[in-house]
Each structure stands twice: as structure tokens, then as C-alpha cells.
């Protein structure tokens, strides 16, 4: 494995602005057929890591607001509490740690928005349909396996899994669309 520590301006008149310093020093890039190696390097290491702040913040706020609605009596609170084995007494006793829980949840909402935004940006997602497809694919790779794992290893109900991870899917859809339209 080669560790790349420096990058410098390309002086070999290729189509790229930069080459790996070790390739330039060794004359490697000037050899025929190495443009593909440099392009792969650029695609991996020079992705766009800065996402738009507006959909990032709005996505995190919507994530939190949707969570409050999702787990409220308006939507799934009763079923969720029954399936998770949570009682009203437990909720009352847990109120003391809710500040910490909401703090970590807010950080995770920001991270979720960032990751979705990063994927939208670097995969060139530009339509609402593409955003929906992205959200479903990400959910199939993250949410669905968690439902199956929790059902199989923790003896959790599928209903609980679909409530918990259905929320994730809704967040992925909303945040993906936000990054496309804003």
C-alpha cells in the first residue's frame, strides 16, 4: 500500500491540474496509460466534502420535529411503547436524562443530514425521483438490516422495527429532497 503525503502541480501537460508528487518524481505519470490512475485518485480523494448549510440545518430541524411527531400519540406512541415495552412510569423516571438524549440526537440529526447531503452532492443527484431512489437505497442498506438483526438477535417485533426504521426512511426521503431543491 502506498501512502500519499504530498500533491503538487502537474507539469506534464496532462488533462489534470495535479498529480501525485511521487508519480511526477518517478516520471510515472508521463508514461502512457496512467491518466486513469490519476483520475481515480482525484475521484476518491477530491470529492466535495462541503455541503450546503441551509438544507443541512433545515434537514436536522425537520429530523427532530418529525421524530417528535412520529413518536407522539398522533402517530405511533402507543404502538411503539407497547412493542418496545416502555411504560408511562419509565418515561417519567427517564425525564432527568432527556437533555443529554436530545443533545446527542441533535448531533446525530446533523450528521445524518450531512451524510445524505454528501451523497446527493457527490453522486450528482439532481431530481426528486433520484432523491427518492437514493433514500430508499440507503434505507435498504441501513434500516432494513437493523430491523432483521433486532428481530433475530434481540427478539424485537418487526412492527417495532418498522416504526423505528420507517422513521429513518422518512428522514432520508425528506433530507434527500431538501438537498436537491435547495
C-alpha positions as CSV (number, residue, x, y, z in Angstrom):
1,X,0.0,0.0,0.0
2,X,1.3,3.4,-1.0
3,X,0.7,6.3,1.4
4,X,0.4,9.6,-0.5
5,X,1.7,12.5,1.6
6,X,2.1,15.4,-1.0
7,X,0.4,16.6,-4.0
8,X,1.9,19.2,-6.4
9,X,1.0,21.0,-9.6
10,X,1.2,18.8,-12.6
11,X,3.9,19.7,-15.0
12,X,3.4,17.0,-17.6
13,X,0.8,18.8,-19.7
14,X,-1.9,16.2,-19.0
15,X,-5.6,17.0,-18.5
16,X,-5.2,17.2,-14.8
17,X,-4.3,20.1,-12.6
18,X,-2.5,17.9,-10.1
19,X,-0.5,14.7,-10.0
20,X,0.8,12.7,-7.2
21,X,4.2,14.0,-6.2
22,X,5.7,10.5,-6.2
23,X,4.4,9.9,-9.7
24,X,5.9,13.2,-11.0
25,X,9.3,12.5,-9.4
26,X,9.4,9.0,-10.9
27,X,8.2,10.1,-14.3
28,X,5.4,7.6,-13.8
29,X,2.5,9.9,-14.8
30,X,4.2,10.8,-18.1
31,X,4.1,7.2,-19.2
32,X,1.2,6.1,-21.4
33,X,-2.0,4.9,-19.7
34,X,-1.5,6.4,-16.3
35,X,-4.2,9.1,-16.7
36,X,-6.8,6.6,-15.4
37,X,-4.8,6.2,-12.1
38,X,-4.7,9.9,-11.5
39,X,-8.4,10.3,-12.3
40,X,-9.3,7.6,-9.9
41,X,-7.1,9.3,-7.2
42,X,-8.9,12.6,-7.9
43,X,-12.3,11.0,-7.7
44,X,-11.6,9.3,-4.4
45,X,-9.6,12.0,-2.6
46,X,-11.1,15.1,-4.1
47,X,-14.8,14.6,-3.5
48,X,-16.7,17.6,-2.5
49,X,-17.0,17.5,1.3
50,X,-18.7,20.8,1.8
51,X,-22.5,20.6,1.6
52,X,-24.9,23.5,1.6
53,X,-25.6,24.7,5.1
54,X,-29.3,25.6,4.5
55,X,-30.6,22.1,3.7
56,X,-28.2,20.7,6.4
57,X,-29.8,22.8,9.1
58,X,-33.3,22.5,7.8
59,X,-32.8,18.8,7.5
60,X,-31.6,18.4,11.1
61,X,-34.5,20.5,12.4
62,X,-37.1,18.5,10.3
63,X,-35.4,15.3,11.5
64,X,-36.0,16.4,15.2
65,X,-39.5,17.7,14.5
66,X,-40.5,14.5,12.6
67,X,-39.2,12.4,15.5
68,X,-41.3,14.3,18.0
69,X,-44.4,13.8,15.8
70,X,-43.5,10.2,14.8
71,X,-43.2,9.0,18.5
72,X,-46.2,11.1,19.7
73,X,-49.7,9.9,20.4
74,X,-50.7,11.5,17.0
75,X,-48.8,8.7,15.2
76,X,-47.0,5.8,16.8
77,X,-46.5,6.5,20.5
78,X,-49.0,3.8,21.8
79,X,-47.9,1.1,19.5
80,X,-44.2,2.0,19.9
81,X,-44.4,1.9,23.7
82,X,-46.2,-1.4,23.7
83,X,-43.8,-3.0,21.2
84,X,-40.7,-1.6,23.0
85,X,-42.0,-2.5,26.4
86,X,-41.9,1.1,27.6
87,X,-44.3,2.3,30.3
88,X,-45.5,5.7,31.2
89,X,-43.7,5.3,34.6
90,X,-40.4,4.6,32.7
91,X,-40.9,7.8,30.7
92,X,-41.5,9.8,33.9
93,X,-38.4,8.4,35.6
94,X,-36.3,9.0,32.4
95,X,-37.1,12.7,32.1
96,X,-33.9,13.6,34.0
97,X,-31.6,12.3,31.2
98,X,-33.7,13.7,28.3
99,X,-31.4,16.8,27.9
100,X,-28.4,14.5,27.2
101,X,-30.5,12.3,24.9
102,X,-31.9,15.2,22.9
103,X,-28.3,16.7,22.7
104,X,-26.9,13.5,21.2
105,X,-30.0,13.1,19.0
106,X,-29.5,16.6,17.6
107,X,-25.8,15.9,16.8
108,X,-26.9,12.7,15.1
109,X,-29.6,14.6,13.1
110,X,-26.9,17.0,11.8
111,X,-24.6,14.1,10.9
112,X,-27.4,12.3,9.1
113,X,-28.2,15.4,7.1
114,X,-24.6,15.9,6.3
115,X,-24.1,12.3,5.1
116,X,-27.2,12.4,2.9
117,X,-26.1,15.8,1.5
118,X,-22.6,14.5,0.8
119,X,-24.1,11.5,-1.1
120,X,-26.5,13.8,-3.1
121,X,-23.7,16.2,-4.0
122,X,-21.1,13.6,-5.0
123,X,-23.4,11.2,-6.8
124,X,-24.9,14.1,-8.8
125,X,-28.5,13.5,-7.6
126,X,-30.4,16.3,-9.2
127,X,-34.1,15.3,-9.3
128,X,-36.7,14.5,-6.8
129,X,-37.1,11.0,-8.3
130,X,-33.3,10.4,-7.9
131,X,-33.5,11.7,-4.3
132,X,-36.3,9.2,-3.6
133,X,-34.4,6.3,-5.1
134,X,-31.3,7.3,-3.1
135,X,-33.3,7.5,0.2
136,X,-34.7,4.0,-0.4
137,X,-31.4,2.5,-1.3
138,X,-29.7,4.0,1.7
139,X,-32.5,2.7,3.9
140,X,-32.4,-0.8,2.4
141,X,-28.7,-0.8,3.3
142,X,-29.0,0.6,6.8
143,X,-32.6,0.4,8.1
144,X,-33.8,-2.9,6.8
145,X,-30.8,-4.9,8.1
146,X,-31.3,-3.3,11.5
147,X,-34.9,-4.5,11.5
148,X,-33.9,-8.0,10.7
149,X,-31.0,-8.0,13.1
150,X,-33.1,-6.7,16.0
151,X,-35.9,-9.2,15.2
152,X,-33.5,-12.1,15.0
153,X,-31.0,-11.4,17.8
154,X,-33.0,-9.3,20.3
155,X,-36.4,-10.8,19.7
156,X,-37.8,-7.4,18.9
157,X,-41.0,-7.3,16.9
158,X,-41.0,-6.5,13.2
159,X,-43.6,-3.9,13.9
160,X,-41.3,-2.1,16.3
161,X,-38.5,-2.3,13.7
162,X,-40.7,-0.8,11.0
163,X,-41.8,2.0,13.3
164,X,-38.2,2.9,14.3
165,X,-36.6,2.5,10.9
166,X,-39.6,3.7,9.0
167,X,-38.8,7.0,10.7
168,X,-35.3,6.8,9.3
169,X,-36.7,6.2,5.8
170,X,-38.9,9.3,6.1
171,X,-35.9,11.4,7.2
172,X,-33.8,10.1,4.4
173,X,-36.5,11.0,1.8
174,X,-37.1,14.5,3.2
175,X,-33.4,15.4,3.6
176,X,-32.5,14.0,0.2
177,X,-35.2,16.1,-1.4
178,X,-34.1,19.2,0.5
179,X,-30.6,18.9,-0.8
180,X,-32.0,18.6,-4.4
181,X,-34.3,21.5,-4.2
182,X,-32.3,24.0,-2.0
